[in-house]
Amino acid sequence: MTKRVLNQAPFIEAAMGRVPERTPVWFMRQAGRSLPEYRSVREGIPMLDSCFMPELLAEITMQPVRRHDMDAAILFSDIVVPLKAAGVDVEIVPGRGPVMAEAIRSQQDVDKLPILEHTVDEVAQGIRIITDELTEKQALIGFVGAPFTLASYLIEGGPSKNHEKTKAMMHGEPQLWHRLMRRLVPTITAFLRTQVDAGIDAMQLFDSWAGFLTEADYREHVLPYSVEILGTVAGEIPRIHFGVATGELLGAMSEAGSEIMGVDWRVPLDTAAKRFASPRVVQGNLDPAMIFAGPDVVRCEVARIKAEARRAIEAGDATGHIFNLGHGVLPTTDAEAITEAVRIIHQESN
């Protein structure tokens, strides 16, 4: 397809290390439960089903862009969508998260894990609907889940507080662990390719659970596969790498190849940037809970975060700044408060 021309889109300008006309902002989980219009259109429709309905996923993706004046849309999806598309029996259980019908525990389990080998047409159709509505100043970000997070869901059978079965395989059966990684990567990259070919303008590799690892474990058991995934779209679109509670892993994660490093709310941006292997754009990192504290608090936090980003850029540790939360929008966040937070971020741009 013909690549969209984004003339002076703030997100793309910042992603390329240039100075945009205003600080670009998008929020993780901006499309979701915090919006009454989201709850309305998804009523009675299971989460994963909605990710395979082109018109619905496009509508949900666009809702926060229309309401909040976001500089980028984030594709409405879930990190287990490629597993579902490949044929894995997985459902998202309300109040719990992704749950597998059968956990992966043996080599036989790994070897029979389906691999995604086709374009996910429903997602591609949804992306085309989205890009038809976006303006030339609004980017569309796609995303895929990183291999450690997907592996943990598969091995544990669902969400886990301690990832004990995952770590047991990683350390007790390292050959089996790497066998599983090598089987997961083609599914992740195939889903990413679906999104790129359909017209996304950037992507984020999202590692929900990597913060449970030591740096040594991350380097040995995860980093090579993240490098491979990000490498498949090198030079095509800007790439973001983000993990939760990964302050101690930022150096290693920054070696995976992304132009943009997302930082959660626990680490100041200027401190985080000093940990990067080399300078790159920094993304983040307002604590999502601060939106509940009112506009005066948000204004102070925004000013602090922007000052940290400026210090990182002036020190040569960062090449630009994209504003975001330090994790996703909390489900009970008032939609009007989100709109006000975005207005403050844009207002304080200069």
C-alpha positions in Angstrom: 0.0 0.0 0.0 1.0 3.6 -0.4 2.7 5.0 2.7 0.9 7.9 4.4 2.7 11.2 4.2 2.6 12.8 7.7 3.5 16.4 7.2 4.8 17.8 10.4 3.0 15.2 12.6 4.4 16.0 16.1 4.8 12.4 17.1 6.8 11.5 14.0 8.9 14.7 14.3 9.8 13.8 17.8 10.4 10.2 16.9 12.9 11.3 14.3 14.8 13.5 16.8 13.4 16.7 15.4 11.7 19.5 17.3 7.9 19.3 16.8 5.4 22.2 16.9 4.1 20.9 20.2 5.0 18.1 22.6 3.4 15.0 21.2 1.3 13.0 23.6 -0.4 9.6 23.5 -1.3 7.4 26.4 -1.0 3.6 26.7 -4.5 2.1 27.1 -6.0 5.4 25.9 -8.5 3.3 23.9 -10.3 1.4 26.6 -12.4 1.2 29.7 -11.9 4.8 30.8 -14.2 5.9 28.0 -18.0 5.6 28.2 -18.2 5.4 24.5 -15.9 2.4 24.6 -18.0 0.6 27.1 -21.1 1.4 25.0 -19.8 0.0 21.7 -18.2 -3.1 23.3 -21.2 -4.0 25.4 -21.8 -7.8 25.2 -18.8 -8.4 23.0 -15.9 -10.4 24.4 -12.6 -8.5 24.4 -10.7 -10.8 21.9 -13.7 -10.9 19.6 -13.7 -7.1 19.4 -10.0 -7.2 18.3 -11.0 -9.2 15.2 -13.9 -6.9 14.1 -12.5 -4.3 11.7 -15.1 -1.6 12.1 -15.2 -2.0 15.9 -11.5 -2.0 16.5 -11.1 1.0 14.3 -13.9 2.9 16.2 -12.3 2.1 19.5 -8.9 3.1 18.3 -10.2 6.5 17.2 -12.3 7.3 20.2 -9.5 8.8 22.3 -8.0 10.7 19.4 -11.3 12.4 18.7 -12.1 13.1 22.4 -8.7 14.0 23.8 -6.8 15.5 20.8 -4.1 12.9 21.0 -1.1 13.2 18.6 -1.2 9.4 18.0 -3.6 6.6 18.0 -2.6 3.2 19.5 -4.1 0.2 17.7 -6.8 -1.4 19.8 -5.6 -4.9 20.3 -4.1 -7.2 22.9 -0.7 -8.9 23.2 -2.3 -12.3 22.9 -4.1 -11.5 19.6 -1.4 -13.1 17.5 -1.6 -16.3 19.6 -5.4 -16.3 19.0 -4.9 -15.7 15.3 -2.4 -18.6 15.1 -5.0 -20.9 16.7 -4.1 -21.0 20.4 -7.1 -21.5 22.6 -6.9 -18.3 24.7 -9.6 -16.1 26.2 -9.5 -12.9 28.2 -11.3 -13.5 31.4 -12.8 -10.3 32.9 -11.0 -9.3 36.1 -8.2 -11.8 35.4 -6.7 -11.4 32.0 -5.5 -13.8 29.3 -6.1 -17.5 30.2 -4.9 -20.4 28.2 -7.0 -23.6 27.8 -3.7 -25.6 28.1 -0.4 -24.4 29.6 2.9 -25.1 27.9 5.1 -27.3 30.1 6.9 -29.8 27.9 8.8 -30.1 24.6 5.7 -31.8 23.2 3.6 -28.7 24.2 6.2 -26.4 22.6 6.4 -28.3 19.4 2.6 -28.3 18.9 2.3 -24.6 19.6 0.7 -23.1 16.5 2.7 -20.5 14.5 1.0 -17.6 12.8 1.9 -17.8 9.1 -0.8 -15.6 7.5 -1.9 -12.0 7.4 -4.5 -11.2 10.0 -6.9 -9.7 7.5 -9.4 -8.4 10.1 -6.7 -6.3 11.8 -5.3 -5.1 8.4 -8.8 -4.0 7.4 -9.2 -2.2 10.7 -5.9 -0.4 10.2 -7.0 0.8 6.8 -10.2 2.2 8.2 -8.2 4.0 11.0 -5.7 5.6 8.6 -8.5 6.9 6.4 -9.8 8.9 9.3 -6.5 10.1 10.8 -5.2 13.5 9.7 -1.7 14.0 8.3 -0.7 15.2 11.8 -1.9 12.1 13.6 0.2 8.9 13.7 -1.0 5.4 14.2 1.1 3.2 16.5 0.8 -0.6 16.3 2.2 -2.9 18.9 3.2 -6.5 19.7 3.8 -8.2 23.0 7.4 -9.1 23.7 8.4 -12.8 23.9 9.0 -13.0 27.6 5.5 -11.7 28.4 3.8 -14.0 25.9 5.9 -17.0 27.1 4.8 -16.3 30.7 1.2 -16.4 29.9 1.6 -19.6 28.0 3.7 -21.3 30.7 1.7 -20.1 33.7 -1.6 -20.6 31.9 -2.6 -17.1 32.7 -1.5 -14.0 34.7 1.0 -14.7 37.5 2.2 -12.8 40.5 5.6 -14.5 40.7 6.2 -16.2 37.3 7.6 -19.2 39.1 6.8 -21.7 36.4 8.3 -19.4 33.8 11.5 -18.9 35.7 11.7 -22.6 36.5 11.7 -23.4 32.8 14.1 -20.6 32.0 16.7 -21.8 34.5 15.8 -25.5 34.9 15.2 -26.3 31.2 17.0 -23.6 29.3 17.0 -25.5 26.0 13.2 -25.9 26.2 12.9 -22.2 27.0 14.9 -21.2 23.9 12.9 -23.6 21.9 9.8 -21.9 23.0 11.3 -18.5 22.2 12.2 -19.6 18.7 8.7 -20.8 18.2 7.1 -17.6 19.4 9.2 -15.1 17.5 7.7 -16.0 14.0 4.2 -15.4 15.3 5.1 -12.1 16.8 6.9 -10.9 13.7 4.1 -12.1 11.4 1.6 -10.1 13.4 3.9 -7.1 13.3 4.2 -7.5 9.5 0.4 -7.5 9.2 0.3 -4.1 10.9 3.3 -2.6 9.0 2.0 -3.7 5.6 -1.5 -2.3 6.5 -0.2 1.1 7.2 0.9 1.7 10.8 3.3 4.7 11.3 5.2 3.4 14.3 5.3 0.4 16.6 5.8 -0.5 20.3 7.3 -3.7 21.6 5.5 -4.1 25.0 7.0 -6.3 27.7 4.6 -6.3 30.5 6.4 -8.7 32.8 10.1 -8.2 32.0 10.5 -6.2 35.2 10.4 -9.5 37.1 13.8 -10.5 35.6 17.4 -9.7 36.6 19.5 -8.0 34.0 21.6 -11.2 33.5 18.5 -13.2 32.9 17.1 -10.6 30.5 20.3 -10.5 28.5 20.6 -14.2 28.2 17.0 -15.3 27.8 15.0 -12.4 26.3 17.2 -9.7 24.7 18.3 -11.8 21.6 14.6 -12.4 20.7 13.6 -8.7 21.2 16.5 -7.7 18.9 15.2 -10.1 16.3 11.6 -8.8 16.5 12.6 -5.1 16.3 15.1 -5.9 13.5 12.4 -7.1 11.2 11.1 -3.5 10.8 14.4 -1.6 11.1 14.4 1.4 8.8 10.7 1.1 8.0 9.0 2.8 10.9 10.0 4.3 14.3 10.2 1.6 17.0 9.4 2.0 20.7 10.5 -0.4 23.4 8.6 -0.4 26.8 8.4 -2.5 29.8 6.8 -2.1 33.3 9.1 -1.8 36.3 12.2 -2.1 34.1 14.3 0.7 35.4 17.2 -1.7 36.1 16.9 -3.1 32.6 16.9 0.1 30.6 20.5 -0.3 29.6 20.0 -3.8 28.3 16.6 -3.1 26.7 18.0 -0.1 24.9 20.4 -2.4 23.1 17.5 -4.2 21.4 17.4 -1.6 18.6 14.5 0.8 19.1 14.8 4.5 18.3 12.5 5.3 21.3 12.7 4.0 24.9 9.6 4.1 27.0 10.1 4.7 30.7 7.7 3.8 33.4 6.8 6.3 36.2 9.3 4.9 38.7 12.4 6.5 37.1 13.0 10.2 36.3 13.5 10.7 32.5 16.9 12.2 32.9 18.1 9.4 35.1 16.7 6.8 32.7 18.3 8.4 29.7 21.8 8.1 31.3 21.2 4.3 31.5 20.6 4.0 27.7 23.3 2.3 25.7 23.3 5.3 23.4 21.1 8.5 23.1 17.6 8.0 21.8 14.2 9.6 22.1 12.7 9.1 25.6 9.0 8.4 26.1 7.0 9.0 29.3 6.3 9.1 32.1 3.4 10.6 34.1 2.2 8.3 36.9 -1.4 7.3 35.8 -2.7 7.9 39.3 -1.7 11.6 39.2 -4.7 12.2 36.9 -6.9 11.6 39.8 -5.2 14.3 41.9 -6.6 17.2 39.8 -5.3 19.6 37.1 -3.0 21.6 39.5 -1.1 18.5 40.4 -1.0 17.3 36.8 0.3 20.7 35.7 3.2 20.4 38.2 4.0 16.8 37.3 3.9 17.7 33.6 6.4 20.6 34.2 8.7 18.3 36.2 8.7 15.6 33.5 9.3 18.1 30.7 12.2 19.6 32.7 13.7 16.1 33.1 13.4 15.5 29.4 15.0 18.8 28.6 17.9 18.0 30.9 18.4 14.6 29.2 18.4 16.3 25.8 20.8 19.1 26.9 23.1 16.5 28.4 23.2 14.6 25.1 21.6 11.5 26.7 18.3 11.8 24.8 17.5 13.0 21.3 13.8 14.0 21.9 10.8 13.5 24.0 7.3 12.0 23.5 4.9 12.5 26.4 3.1 9.5 27.8 2.0 7.9 31.0 4.4 5.7 32.9 2.0 2.8 32.2 -1.6 2.6 31.0 -4.7 4.7 31.7 -6.4 3.3 34.8 -9.9 2.0 34.1 -11.6 4.2 36.6 -10.0 7.5 35.3 -12.5 10.2 34.5 -12.5 10.8 30.7 -12.7 14.6 31.2 -9.7 14.5 33.4 -7.7 12.8 30.6 -8.8 15.5 28.1 -7.6 18.1 30.6 -4.3 16.4 31.1 -3.6 16.3 27.4 -4.6 20.0 27.1 -2.1 20.8 29.9 0.7 18.9 28.2 0.1 20.7 24.9 -0.4 24.1 26.6 3.0 23.7 28.5 4.8 22.8 25.3 6.7 26.1 25.0 
